[in-house]
């Protein structure tokens, strides 16, 4: 990267954060890595900034989708009865910032085809009714929230679970406890050639080992200015793999 371009890159960052506000859907208790079909489990989640020291302060709704057509996520009653007839498809669920703590959603994964997949990921994103503009071209499935104004665009960054290995039910009695949860989740970034970069981050309350605003801003900047970038070497100020992948794919 030429020196003039590098300084332009650094100079543009303050203006980026003056015009954009990023909030992340985040697991505090992620989905399990292995469970049975119909087996209920709790997901504890919140929406906060990259440092985790400021929660999103407006109520909204999220969508919960799967990456497999033959499997849906369903709301589950708190009595752990997987056959309860009032269970309903988990289309949207609410975020209430004044709830007094993180949100808890209890779901189960239900097959809707005769040959369901044995591997699935859950995908949490901003519900349609709360979107105020088109999807971001780089931050995959990220949408601006309707609290955006003429000066600041408020983006809600989606979240993917780690792959969940599903097995057929082995018991008919109500489940006593949740399956063991994982410790990571994924963020996805999309290149102009529609390649997806899946980034794993830890779910523990720490400023380390997760995606930061500056990393997403850098991905956005590289994509928009990829034709001006001419470099043979990468200075490892951030994760080397990110740079190598983005510079090859852009």
C-alpha positions in Angstrom: 0.0 0.0 0.0 1.5 3.3 -1.1 2.3 5.8 1.8 -0.1 8.5 0.4 -2.9 5.9 0.2 -2.1 4.6 3.7 -2.4 8.1 5.3 -5.7 8.6 3.4 -6.8 5.4 4.9 -6.0 6.6 8.4 -7.4 10.0 7.8 -10.8 8.6 6.7 -11.4 6.5 9.8 -12.6 9.4 12.1 -15.1 10.5 9.5 -16.3 6.9 9.1 -17.1 6.6 12.8 -18.7 10.1 12.9 -21.3 8.8 10.3 -21.7 5.2 11.4 -22.7 3.6 14.7 -22.3 -0.2 15.0 -24.1 -2.5 17.4 -23.6 -6.2 17.5 -26.0 -9.0 18.3 -24.0 -11.1 20.7 -24.4 -14.4 22.4 -23.8 -14.6 26.2 -24.9 -18.2 26.1 -24.6 -19.6 22.6 -26.5 -22.5 21.1 -25.1 -26.0 21.7 -22.7 -27.7 19.3 -24.6 -31.0 19.5 -28.3 -31.7 20.2 -31.2 -33.8 19.2 -34.1 -32.7 17.0 -36.9 -31.1 19.2 -34.5 -30.8 22.2 -35.0 -27.4 23.7 -32.2 -25.1 24.8 -31.8 -21.5 26.0 -29.9 -18.8 24.1 -28.9 -15.8 26.2 -28.1 -12.8 24.0 -27.9 -9.0 23.9 -27.1 -6.1 21.5 -24.1 -4.0 22.4 -21.1 -2.1 21.0 -17.8 -3.7 20.1 -16.3 -3.1 23.6 -19.4 -4.5 25.3 -19.7 -1.4 27.6 -22.8 0.1 25.9 -26.1 -1.7 25.1 -28.3 -0.7 22.3 -31.0 1.6 23.8 -34.0 1.1 21.5 -36.4 -1.8 21.5 -36.4 -3.9 18.3 -37.1 -7.3 17.0 -34.8 -9.9 15.6 -35.2 -12.7 13.1 -34.0 -16.2 13.7 -33.4 -18.3 10.5 -31.4 -21.4 9.7 -29.1 -22.0 6.8 -31.0 -25.2 5.9 -34.5 -25.2 4.3 -35.6 -28.5 5.9 -35.1 -27.3 9.5 -36.9 -24.5 11.4 -36.4 -22.9 14.8 -39.5 -23.0 17.1 -40.4 -21.2 20.3 -40.6 -23.6 23.3 -42.6 -23.3 26.5 -40.6 -23.2 29.7 -41.9 -26.5 30.9 -39.5 -28.3 28.5 -42.3 -30.3 26.9 -41.1 -30.8 23.3 -44.5 -32.0 22.2 -46.5 -29.0 23.5 -48.9 -28.0 20.7 -48.6 -24.3 21.4 -45.0 -24.3 20.1 -44.7 -21.9 17.2 -42.2 -21.0 14.5 -39.6 -18.6 15.8 -40.1 -15.9 13.1 -39.2 -12.8 15.3 -38.4 -12.1 19.0 -38.1 -8.9 20.9 -35.2 -7.0 22.4 -36.1 -4.8 25.3 -33.2 -2.7 26.5 -34.9 -1.9 29.8 -35.5 -5.5 30.6 -32.9 -5.4 33.3 -30.4 -7.9 31.9 -29.7 -10.0 28.8 -32.5 -11.6 26.8 -33.3 -15.3 27.0 -34.9 -17.2 24.2 -35.8 -20.9 24.4 -36.0 -22.7 21.1 -35.8 -26.1 19.6 -34.8 -27.2 16.1 -37.6 -29.0 14.2 -37.2 -30.9 10.9 -39.7 -30.0 8.1 -38.7 -32.5 5.5 -38.3 -36.3 5.4 -34.5 -36.1 5.1 -33.4 -33.2 7.2 -29.8 -32.2 7.3 -27.7 -33.3 10.3 -25.8 -30.0 10.4 -27.3 -26.5 10.8 -26.4 -22.9 11.7 -28.7 -20.4 13.4 -28.7 -16.8 12.0 -29.9 -13.8 14.0 -30.5 -10.5 12.2 -32.6 -7.4 12.3 -36.3 -8.0 11.6 -37.7 -6.6 8.4 -40.0 -4.0 10.1 -37.0 -2.4 11.8 -34.8 -2.0 8.7 -34.5 1.5 7.3 -32.4 0.8 4.2 -30.7 -1.7 2.0 -28.3 -4.4 3.2 -24.7 -3.4 3.6 -22.5 -4.6 0.6 -19.7 -5.9 2.8 -21.1 -6.6 6.2 -23.1 -9.6 5.2 -26.9 -9.3 6.1 -26.3 -6.1 8.2 -29.1 -3.5 7.9 -29.5 0.0 9.2 -31.9 0.5 12.1 -34.8 3.0 11.8 -33.2 5.1 14.5 -30.7 6.2 11.8 -30.8 9.9 10.9 -29.3 12.3 8.4 -26.0 12.4 10.4 -25.5 8.9 11.7 -26.4 5.4 10.3 -27.0 2.9 13.0 -26.1 -0.6 11.8 -27.2 -3.8 13.6 -24.6 -6.5 12.9 -26.0 -10.0 12.5 -24.7 -13.2 14.2 -24.3 -16.8 13.2 -24.0 -19.7 15.6 -21.3 -22.3 15.1 -22.5 -25.4 13.2 -24.8 -27.5 15.3 -24.7 -31.3 14.9 -28.2 -32.7 15.0 -29.2 -36.3 15.9 -32.5 -38.1 16.0 -34.3 -38.1 19.4 -33.4 -40.8 21.8 -35.9 -40.2 24.6 -39.6 -39.5 24.9 -39.6 -37.9 28.3 -39.2 -34.2 28.8 -35.6 -33.1 28.7 -34.2 -32.3 32.2 -31.4 -29.9 31.2 -30.0 -28.1 28.2 -27.3 -29.6 26.0 -23.8 -28.1 26.6 -23.3 -24.8 24.9 -20.4 -23.7 22.8 -18.1 -20.8 23.3 -17.9 -19.1 19.9 -20.0 -17.5 17.2 -19.4 -16.2 13.7 -19.5 -12.9 11.8 -19.6 -13.0 8.0 -18.0 -10.5 5.5 -18.8 -10.5 1.8 -16.4 -9.6 -1.0 -17.4 -8.0 -4.3 -17.1 -11.4 -5.9 -19.7 -12.8 -3.5 -17.1 -14.8 -1.5 -17.9 -15.1 2.2 -15.3 -14.7 4.9 -16.5 -16.5 8.1 -14.9 -15.1 11.2 -15.1 -16.9 14.5 -15.2 -14.9 17.7 -15.4 -15.8 21.4 -18.7 -15.2 23.2 -17.1 -14.4 26.6 -17.3 -10.9 28.0 -13.9 -9.6 26.8 -12.5 -7.1 24.4 -10.2 -9.7 23.0 -11.0 -12.3 20.3 -14.0 -10.7 18.6 -14.8 -8.4 15.7 -14.2 -4.7 16.3 -15.6 -1.7 14.6 -12.2 -0.8 13.1 -12.0 -4.3 11.5 -15.3 -3.9 9.8 -14.5 -0.3 8.7 -11.2 -1.7 7.2 -13.1 -4.3 5.2 -15.5 -1.7 3.9 -12.6 0.7 3.0 -10.6 -2.0 1.2 -13.6 -3.0 -0.8 -14.5 0.5 -1.9 -10.9 1.4 -2.8 -9.6 -2.0 -4.0 -8.6 -0.6 -7.4 -6.3 1.9 -5.8 -4.6 -0.7 -3.6 -1.3 -1.8 -5.0 0.9 -3.6 -2.5 3.2 -6.6 -2.3 3.6 -6.8 1.4 1.2 -6.8 4.4 2.1 -5.2 7.7 0.5 -7.3 10.4 -1.3 -4.6 12.4 -4.4 -6.8 12.3 -5.0 -10.4 11.7 -2.8 -11.5 8.8 -5.3 -13.9 7.4 -8.0 -11.2 7.1 -5.7 -9.0 5.0 -4.4 -11.9 2.8 -7.9 -13.1 2.1 -9.5 -9.7 1.4 -6.6 -8.5 -0.8 -6.8 -11.8 -2.9 -10.6 -11.8 -3.2 -11.1 -8.0 -3.8 
